[in-house]
Amino acid sequence: MPFMNDSLRVVYLLALAGLLGWLAWQVFRQVRRNLSVEGVINEVQPKLKLGTATAQEFYNLGCAFLEKRLYSDSMGCFKRAIEAEPEFAEAYNNLGFCYFQQNQFDVAIRQYKEAIRIKPDYVSALNNLGHAYEQKSQAEQALEVYEKVLATSPTNPTAERRARALRKRVPSA
């Protein structure tokens, strides 16, 4: 770099400083997220040992494990949350997501349908159900689900994008 002029050196250093600043911000965000997840785990686990955890605490712990992609641990927590509170739609939805991540699409669909039975306009569960149908190559069912989402939430970006793609594939749409 002996032939670099001063302005090029400044630009180079500014770009390098910008890159390092961005990397530091990403590390900070990840550390903060991990501390938050670990905090939930550390808070709830003693209650589990005592048998005093609530459905919401099981759910929160399941979400913390889900954040770490520990699907089997998450599933156990979501199942316990459902045992404690059988009408816990969010727990059914997240349990379905765990099954989906393990390519168990039929079981995931059952969980999503149960969440929707409890909360018929539960957009997240509906979008997840549509995605599971897509993974099973059931485009008609998926499009029907996305259309239901758009009926209640017309600007939902996931349903808009997926329905638009499926309309091209489904002849009757």
C-alpha positions in Angstrom: 0.0 0.0 0.0 2.9 2.4 -0.3 1.3 4.1 -3.4 -2.1 4.9 -1.8 -2.9 8.5 -1.6 -4.3 10.0 1.6 -7.9 10.2 0.5 -7.9 6.5 -0.5 -6.4 5.6 2.9 -9.1 7.5 4.6 -11.8 5.8 2.6 -10.2 2.4 3.3 -10.0 3.1 7.1 -13.6 4.4 7.2 -14.8 1.3 5.4 -12.8 -0.9 7.8 -14.2 0.9 10.8 -17.7 0.6 9.5 -17.3 -3.1 8.9 -15.8 -3.6 12.4 -18.6 -1.5 13.9 -21.3 -3.7 12.2 -19.6 -6.9 13.3 -19.4 -5.6 16.9 -23.2 -4.8 16.7 -24.0 -8.3 15.5 -22.0 -9.9 18.3 -23.7 -7.6 20.8 -27.1 -8.6 19.6 -26.3 -12.3 19.7 -24.9 -12.1 23.2 -27.9 -10.1 24.4 -30.3 -12.7 22.8 -28.3 -15.6 24.4 -28.4 -13.9 27.8 -32.1 -13.5 27.5 -32.7 -17.1 26.6 -30.4 -18.3 29.4 -32.2 -16.1 31.8 -35.5 -17.7 31.0 -34.0 -21.2 31.3 -32.4 -20.3 34.7 -35.6 -18.7 36.0 -37.9 -21.6 35.1 -35.8 -24.7 35.7 -36.0 -24.5 39.5 -39.8 -24.3 39.3 -39.8 -27.4 37.2 -37.8 -29.3 39.8 -40.3 -28.2 42.5 -43.3 -29.0 40.3 -44.6 -25.4 40.5 -44.2 -24.3 36.9 -47.2 -22.8 35.2 -48.4 -23.5 31.6 -47.0 -20.1 30.6 -43.6 -20.9 32.2 -43.5 -24.2 30.3 -44.3 -22.3 27.2 -41.6 -19.7 27.8 -39.0 -22.4 28.5 -40.1 -24.2 25.3 -39.6 -20.9 23.4 -36.2 -20.5 24.9 -35.2 -24.0 23.8 -36.7 -23.4 20.4 -34.5 -20.3 20.1 -31.6 -22.6 20.6 -33.0 -25.1 18.1 -33.4 -27.8 20.8 -36.5 -29.2 19.3 -37.0 -32.3 21.5 -36.6 -30.2 24.6 -39.0 -27.6 23.2 -41.5 -30.2 22.4 -41.5 -31.6 25.9 -42.1 -28.1 27.3 -44.9 -27.3 24.9 -46.6 -30.7 25.7 -46.4 -29.9 29.4 -47.9 -26.5 28.8 -50.8 -28.1 26.9 -51.3 -30.6 29.7 -51.5 -27.7 32.2 -53.7 -25.6 29.9 -55.4 -27.7 27.2 -56.6 -24.6 25.2 -53.2 -23.1 24.8 -53.2 -22.3 21.1 -49.7 -20.8 21.0 -48.2 -24.0 22.5 -50.0 -26.1 19.9 -48.6 -23.9 17.1 -45.1 -24.0 18.5 -45.3 -27.7 19.0 -46.4 -28.0 15.4 -43.4 -25.9 14.4 -41.0 -28.3 16.2 -42.5 -31.2 14.3 -42.3 -29.3 11.1 -38.6 -28.6 11.7 -38.1 -32.4 12.0 -40.0 -33.0 8.7 -42.9 -34.6 10.5 -45.4 -32.7 8.5 -48.5 -34.8 9.3 -48.0 -34.4 13.0 -47.3 -30.7 12.5 -50.5 -30.3 10.6 -52.5 -31.9 13.4 -50.9 -29.4 15.9 -51.6 -26.4 13.7 -55.2 -27.5 13.2 -55.6 -27.8 17.0 -54.3 -24.3 17.4 -56.7 -23.0 14.8 -59.6 -24.9 16.4 -58.9 -22.9 19.6 -58.2 -19.6 17.8 -59.9 -19.7 14.3 -58.2 -16.5 13.1 -54.7 -17.4 14.4 -52.7 -16.0 11.5 -49.3 -17.5 12.5 -50.8 -21.0 12.8 -52.7 -20.6 9.5 -49.5 -19.6 7.7 -47.7 -22.5 9.3 -50.4 -24.9 8.2 -50.2 -23.6 4.7 -46.5 -24.0 4.7 -46.8 -27.6 5.9 -49.4 -28.4 3.2 -46.9 -27.0 0.7 -44.2 -29.3 2.0 -46.5 -32.2 1.5 -47.2 -31.0 -2.1 -50.8 -30.2 -1.3 -51.0 -26.9 -3.1 -54.8 -26.7 -3.2 -55.1 -27.0 0.6 -52.2 -24.6 1.1 -53.8 -22.0 -1.2 -57.1 -22.4 0.6 -55.4 -21.7 4.0 -53.5 -18.7 2.7 -56.8 -17.3 1.2 -58.3 -17.6 4.6 -55.4 -15.6 6.1 -55.9 -12.9 3.5 -59.6 -12.7 4.2 -58.9 -11.7 7.8 -55.5 -10.0 7.3 -55.3 -8.8 3.7 -51.8 -7.3 3.9 -50.2 -10.4 5.5 -46.9 -10.6 3.5 -46.4 -14.3 4.0 -49.8 -15.2 2.8 -49.7 -12.7 0.0 -46.4 -14.1 -1.3 -47.3 -17.7 -1.0 -50.8 -17.4 -2.4 -49.5 -15.5 -5.4 -47.0 -18.3 -6.1 -49.6 -21.0 -5.6 -52.1 -19.4 -7.8 -49.7 -19.9 -10.7 -49.5 -23.6 -9.9 -53.1 -24.4 -9.0 -55.2 -24.6 -12.2 -58.6 -23.7 -10.5 -57.3 -20.6 -8.7 
